Amino acid sequence: MRHHAARNRLATGRYPLKLKGVLVGLGIAKKKWAACILQTGGYAKGNRLSRSAAEAILNRNIWPTLTPREHIVAQTEAMLRGLGIPKPILKTIWEEDVLNEHRHKHPAGCHATSGRRKPSYELDQPLKEVIMLTATARKSFALFRDPFTDDVQNADDVFLSAEFQYVRESMYATAKHGGFLAVVGESGAGKTTLRRDLIDRINRERQKIVIVQPKIVDKGRLTAGLICEAIIRDLSQQKLRQTLEGKARQVEEILIGSCRAGNSHVLIIEEAQDLPVATLKYLKRFWELEDGFKKLLAIVLVGQLELKAKLDERQNYAAREVIRRCEIVELPALDNHLEEYLTMKFKRIGKSAKDIFEKDAFDAIRAKLTLKRRGGDGTLSLLYPLVVNNLVVKAINVAAEIGAKKISADLINEL
């Protein structure tokens, strides 16, 4: 009892250690790590570290009182050095992972039925789903078109802050000149819109860029072989060869021929956060295909924030070769561009934002969609287009029901 009481007094850690991310990336379960640690103090001397003690260290940065911390550190670092983990990563593994990326994660094959990482914020579920304007709201605000439904019909309809413009140009430069790019963002941040804009721009400017998009819905089942098949089908009428090696040679031959005809090629994969690690590692082989100094295939991955975690070699060391070749750009929240965004959306349907919003409504929307993280450690902005759209539509619908002429801060606060 005294042991547990002393341990509880030390229970101050709120975050997992970065060590957990390294172990997850290596496919090492906590029980396997615990079995490598020999305790050196008290009645536990000579025993292996228990699973409960291992979990407390990894998930909450809580250390046992009988075995000195430095003994556990030394044994762990010796094990990781033997597995080839470089010194720069070893220097970080005892830091807390304040992003809380790995508290609920396990190595591949361990607790395979576990759910995804729980978000560090709570959001009213209806704001995640598309909300439609009611007939009453349309009539009350004289909205003959929904400002947020089928709102992107051409390139002029794409809202481009300086940050969005940077991501847009990065995608275009990768497709045109080659490279390996990952575009990450929250659900509803505008990733699909920018992908559609890239394709539209390539076609509109008549660029000789061939776009390859694997059509498999479940990207968790996308393999190197299926990527080969997508390239072959999109660039030729050739019959598919049977073996993976045969398909790989076929891909290289087709790309070289197309390149010498003056074409560039870009592979675009959406929902890339679901890609298996094995497929992610194979992408390096596709990116390395070349004809002399000319790279044959550019790669653009598009995915949610889990993709950013998957492309962190501290968390996925097994895929380090491909990770080190991939540039990551992240779509930010609207934040300071909220008024500009909503003004544009209503202008596209012939309405002035001044006819819809009171001046204080914008700050209220910001406050509504800026949430405190669990544990009170900082805030998180949810000012992404989809969430903003749904909140505004919900506000317009309520305003019409109660007879309000405009959306005010008080109305937003009551939602």
N, C-alpha and C positions, 0 to 999 in steps of 0.2 A: 504493500500500500504506500509506504514512504517513497518507493521508487516512482510509482505512477503520479503521486502528488507532486514530487519534484519535477517530473517531466511536464506535467500540466502547467506548472508555473512558468515554464519556458515556452509555452505554446503561443508565441506571438507572430509566427509566420502566416501570412495570408495567401502567399503565392507559391507555386511549385518552383523547384530549382531548375535552372537551365540544363542541369545534368539529365533530367527526365527526358527532355527533347532529344538529347544526344542518344540516350538509350533507346528511345522509340525509333529514331532513325536507323540505328544498328539492328533493330529487331530483337533487343534484349529485354525480356520481361523483368519486373522488379524482383521476383523470386530468384531469378538466375543471378542478378546482380548481388542480392543478399547472400546467396550461397558462396560468393567469392570473398565475402568480408568476414574475417575472423575477429571476434570480440576479445578484448584484452583486459577487462576489469571486472572485479567483484565475482559474484556467483555465475556471471555469464562468460567468464574467461574460458577460452577454448571452444566456445560455441559459435556457430554461424549467426549472422545477423538475422533476426526474425523478420517475417514478412510484414508484420504490423509496424516494426521499427523502420523498415525500409520505406514503407508507404508514408510514414510520418515525415521522414527526411525528404523524400522526393516531392510530396504533394504540399507539405506545410512548413518545410524548413525547421522541423522540430527534431532535436538530436537526443539520443539516449544519454543518460547521466553516467552510466558505469564505464562505457568505453570512450576514451578521449576522442574528440572530433578529429584531431589531426591523424589518428591512426586509421580512421575510416577514409579520410581524404587521401592519405598516402597509398592505401591498398587500391582504392578506386582509380587513382591516376595511373598507377602501375599497370592495372588491367587495361585501361584505355590506351596507354602508350603502346602496349603489346598489340593492340588492334589497329594501330596506325593513326590514331587521332593526333592531329598536329598541336604544337604548343599553344598557338593563339586561341584555339578552342578550349583547351584544357584550362586556360587562365580565366575563362568565363563560366565554367560549368557550376561553380558554387554561388553564382549570383542568382537572385530571385528573378523569375520570369514574370515581370509586372504585367505583361500582356495576357497572362493566364492562359496561354495557348494549349498547354498540355495537361491540365489538371485531370481531365476526363479522357485522355488519349492512352492508347495501349499499342504495343508493337503489332505489326501485321499478324493476324491469326490468333491473337490473344483477345478474348472477350469480343469476338467478331460481331456479336449482336448488340453491342453498346451503341447508344445514340451518338449523334454529333455533339461537338463541344457546345455546352450551354452558353448562350450569349450573356455578356456582362451587363445587360440592360433589359428592362421590361418595356414592351411596346404594345399598345392597344391593338389587338389582332386585326380589327377592321381596317386600320391604316395600312396594313400590308397587302390588302386585297383591293382590286379595282372597284371604285365606287362610281356609280353613274348619276348624272344629274336627273332629278325628277322633272316631270312635265310642269309642275307648279314653279320650280326654280327657273326653268327655261323662260317661262312666260313672265315671271316677276322681274327677272334681270335682263329680259330681251336678248337671250342667248340663243341664236338660231343654229349655232354649232357648239359642240362641246370643245372647250379649249384644250383638253387633254386626251381626247380619243381620236385616233388616226391623225394626230397633230403634226406628224413629220411626213410631208408629201414630197419634199425636195430639199436640197442642201440649204436653202435659205431658212428652212424651218428648224434647223439644228441650232440649239443654243450653245454658244461658244464663249465661255469666259476665257481668260488668259490661260488658266490651268487646263481647261478642256481643249483649247486650241493646241497646246503643247502635246497632249496625248494624241490628238488627231494627226498632227504633223509627224509624230514619231511613228505611228502606224503606217502612214503613207510612205515615209522615207524607208522604212523596213521593207515594205512590199516592192518598192521601186528599185532600191539599191542593195537590198540584201540585209540580213541580220537575224537576230533571234530576240523576240520581244514578248513580254507577258504584260497584259493589261488587266489590272485587278480592281475590283470595286465592290461595294455592297450591292445587294439585290436592289434594282431600281435606280442605280447610279447613272445609267446611260450607256452601259457597255454595248448592248445590242444596237443601239442607235448609232454609235460610232463605227461598229462593224458594217452596218448597212451603208453608212456614209462613205466608208472606204471603198466598198464595192461600187457604189454609185459614182464616186469620183474617178475611179479607174476607168469605168465604162464611158463616163461623160467626157473625159479628157483623151479617150481613145489610146490609153497606154497599152503597150504590148506586154501586159502582165497577165499570166494565166493563174486564176484563183482555184485552189483545191480545197474543198470543204468536205471532210468525211461526214456522211449522212446518218451514221449510227446514232440513235437517240440516247442510249445509255453510254456515256463516255467512259464509264467504269469498265466497259467491255471492249474498248478500243485497243487493238493490238498493232504491233508493227506490221503484221501481215495485212490487216485491214487498211492501214494507211497506204501501203504499197498499192493495194487494189484501187483505192480512191485516186491516187496519182495516175495510174495506168488508164483507168476509165475516163478521167477528165482530160487526158492529153492525147489519147490514141484510141484506135479501134482494134488494137491487138488482143488476141486471146490470152487470158491470164495463164501464166505458167503455174505449175502445181506446187512446187516447194517454195519456202521462204527465201532461200538463196536464189532460186530462179527468178522470183518476183523482184528481189533486190537488184539483180543484174538488169532485169527488164526496165525497172525504174531508172537506173543510171543511164542506160542506152537511150531511153525516150527523152529524158531531161537534157542530155547532151545534144541530141538532135534538135530539140525545140530551142535550146539556148543558141545554137549556131544559126538558127533561122531568125534570131533577133528577139526572142522572147525572154522575159523574166518569169519567175514562178514564186507563188507564196502559198504556204499551207496555213489555213486558218482553222483553229479548233476552239469552239465555244464550250462552255461548261468544263473548262480544262482542270478545274479543281478536282474533278472526279477521275482524272487519268490515273491508271495504275502506275506505281513507281517503275515497274519494268518497262512500260511504254515510254514514260518520261525519259528514262535512261537511253532508250533507243533513238529518241529525237536527236541526240548528238550525232548519230550516224547519218541521219538524213541531212542535218545541217552541214556536215563535213563533205557532202557530195560536191565535186567541183570538176571543172574542165579548164585545166591550166590555172590561171589566177582567178577565174570566175566561179563564184559560188553558184550552185545550180538551184538551190531552194531556200527561200526565206521562210521563217516560221513566226507566226503570231498566235500566241495563246491568249484566250479571253476567259476570265473566270472570277469567281467570288473570292473573298478575302482568304479562304482556306488555301487558295492557290499560292498566295504570298507565303504562307507558312510552309507549304510543301516545297517551295523554292528557297527555303532557308537551310543552308547546309548544316547549321548547328542542330537542326531538327530532323534533317533527312540526309545524313552524311553519305549514305550509299549512292545518292544521285549527284554528288558534288561535281562530277565532270560536266554534266549538262547545266547545272545550276550556275557555275562560274562563267558560262558563255551566254547566259540569258539576262537581258536588261529588264528591269521591272519598273513599270509606271503605274501609278495609282490614281484613280478618279476620285477627286475630293468631293466633300459635301458642298452645297451651294453657299452656305454661310453668308458672306458679305455680298453675294450676287443674287440674293433672294428677290429683292425688288425688281432688279433688272430682268431676271428670269420670268417673273409673273407678268411684268409689263409687256414683254415680248409675246408671251403666250396669248394674252388677251388682244394685243394689237393684231395678231395674225387672224383673228376672227372679227376684226372691226370694232373692238371695244377698247375703251380706255380703262386702265387699272384704277384710275381715280373714281370711276363710276361704280367700282366693285368694292374697294377697300377704303376704310378710314385710315388716316395716317398712322395710327397706333397699332394697326392690325399686324404689320410686318414684324415688329419687335415681339408681339405676342406669339406669332407663329414660330419665331426663332426660339423663344423661351419654351414653347410647348414641345419642340422637337430637339431640344438640348437636354439630355438626360444625365442623371448622376449614375456613375458606375456603382455596382454593388460594392459595399464596403466604404463608400464615400470617397474613393480615390479618383478624383478628377471627373470630367464630364465627357460625354460622347455626343457628337452632332449626328442627327438623323435627317438633316436637311438635304436629302436626295430627291431627285425629281419625282419618282413614283410616290414617295411618302408625302411630299409637299402637295402634289396633285390631289391625292386622296383627301388630305386634310382640308384643302380649299374647297373641293366639291362637297364634302360633308358640311362645311360651314355655309356654303351657298344654299344647300338644301334646307338647313335649319333656319337660316335667315328668311327664306321664302315662307316657311311654315309659320313663323312668328310675326311676319310682316315687317321685318327690318329692311331698310333700304340699302344698307351697306354692311359689310363685314367689319366688325369692330373688335378691339382687344377683349372686351368683356365677353363677346360671343365666343371668340376662340378659347378663352379661359374656361368657359362652361362646357366645352366639348369633351 
